[in-house]
Amino acid sequence: MELLRIIMQNSRLDSLISAQSDNAKLTNALSLVQPRLTTGSLAAYDGFDFNELYEFMQIFNQNIDNTITGSEKFPGEMLTPRNRVSLPNNVYELLVKYYNDTYDLNFVSIADLASSDLSLGNFNQSIVVLPIVTQFGRIRIAAEIFGSKSAPRYQRNSYILAKFIQEDETVDIFPGHVQYYFEHTIQLPTGPKTHRLVFVNWYLWAPNEKTRFHCRIASWDNKSCNIELWKYDFHKLSRDAIMPIHNIYSRFLPSKFTVGIRNPTTYMAVIPINRQFHL
C-alpha cells in the first residue's frame, strides 16, 4: 500500500507539472529543487554507471569468477609522482610471469626472445612484454588515498591489506608494504590493453596461529581478533608481488607488539583501518 501511494503521488505530480508547463512561477520553483551535484567522497562514483560499480564491488568482495587482470575500470585515479621508467630485471621477470598466469597466452621477455632456446614456432605465437612502465607514487580509490614507499610524504598510507584465495578455496587477508604502483600496456591479439598494477612486499607469517591471533577474545574464535601479529620480515619476491590494484582491501597501521616475558619477541601488530569500499 505504501508503494502504491508513492506511485499515485508521483503520477499526480507529473500530471500537474505537464498541465502547468507554461507557468513561469512553477518553472522557477522547480529549479530550486533540482538535484545537486554530489561532492566529497560520493563524487568519486559520478563517472561510473551501475554496472561498472557493481562489477567493482564484486571484485572487491571476491564474488566474481572471471580472472581480474588489472585492466578493469575502478572508481579512482593514478596520482603523482609519475615517472616513465624501466623495471628492474627481477621485477620485469615477475611481470612476465604475471601475464602468463593471468591470460591463456604465451608471454616472453626480451631476453627470452633473444635466447636460442626459443624456436621459430614458439616465437610466432609469443607476445613480447616490454619493461617500460609508467610508475606512480600513489593512487586514489573512491575517497581513499593509498601511498607507497616511492612517495615519502605518503608512506603512512603505503601499508595495505589484500585478499587472496587459498588452495583450499578459503579467502585470507595478507598485509603488505606497497613499493609503487604502475601502468603497463601489453599488445594482445585483440589490441593494446593497459593494466593498473601494484608492486608489493608481503610480510611473513607469525610462527604459529596462537601468536598470530594473540589478541583474540576467545581462544577458539579467530574472527574475534581485530589485531593480528606478523613478522617484520618480508617474503622472498615471487609472482604474487605483482597484483591488480583492484585486489587492495584496505589500509592498516603497523605497530610494535612484544609477546613473552622471559624470552620477549617483537612482532608487527597489524591494526586495520576500517574504511573498506562500500558501494
BELQUI-V872906 format. One record per pair of residues at least 24 apart in sequence whose ideal C-beta (glycine too) atoms are under 6 Angstrom apart, sorted by the first residue. I is the first residue (numbers start at 1). J is the second residue. D is the distance in whole Angstrom. If there is no record, write none. Layout:
BEGIN
i & j & d
I & J & D
I & J & D
END
This chain:
BEGIN
i & j & d
41 & 143 & 3
44 & 75 & 5
44 & 142 & 5
44 & 143 & 6
45 & 75 & 5
48 & 75 & 6
53 & 279 & 5
57 & 279 & 4
59 & 246 & 5
60 & 277 & 5
62 & 163 & 6
62 & 171 & 6
67 & 102 & 6
68 & 244 & 5
68 & 246 & 5
69 & 102 & 5
70 & 195 & 4
70 & 196 & 5
70 & 197 & 5
70 & 244 & 3
71 & 193 & 5
71 & 195 & 5
74 & 246 & 6
75 & 142 & 5
76 & 140 & 4
76 & 141 & 4
77 & 140 & 5
78 & 136 & 5
78 & 139 & 5
79 & 138 & 5
79 & 139 & 6
79 & 140 & 6
81 & 137 & 4
81 & 151 & 6
82 & 136 & 6
83 & 135 & 5
84 & 134 & 6
85 & 135 & 5
86 & 131 & 5
86 & 132 & 6
87 & 131 & 5
87 & 133 & 6
92 & 131 & 4
94 & 239 & 6
94 & 241 & 6
94 & 242 & 5
95 & 242 & 6
96 & 129 & 5
97 & 239 & 5
98 & 239 & 6
98 & 242 & 5
133 & 182 & 4
133 & 184 & 5
134 & 183 & 4
135 & 180 & 5
135 & 182 & 5
136 & 181 & 4
139 & 181 & 5
142 & 277 & 6
148 & 178 & 4
148 & 180 & 5
149 & 179 & 5
150 & 180 & 4
159 & 252 & 5
159 & 254 & 6
160 & 248 & 5
160 & 251 & 6
161 & 249 & 5
161 & 250 & 5
161 & 252 & 5
162 & 247 & 5
162 & 248 & 6
162 & 249 & 5
163 & 249 & 5
174 & 202 & 6
175 & 203 & 5
175 & 230 & 6
175 & 252 & 6
175 & 270 & 5
176 & 200 & 4
176 & 202 & 5
177 & 201 & 5
196 & 245 & 5
197 & 242 & 6
198 & 245 & 5
199 & 242 & 6
200 & 241 & 6
201 & 234 & 4
202 & 235 & 5
203 & 230 & 5
204 & 231 & 4
204 & 233 & 5
204 & 235 & 6
206 & 230 & 6
214 & 259 & 6
227 & 269 & 5
227 & 271 & 6
228 & 270 & 5
229 & 257 & 6
229 & 267 & 4
229 & 269 & 6
230 & 268 & 5
230 & 270 & 6
232 & 268 & 5
250 & 276 & 5
END
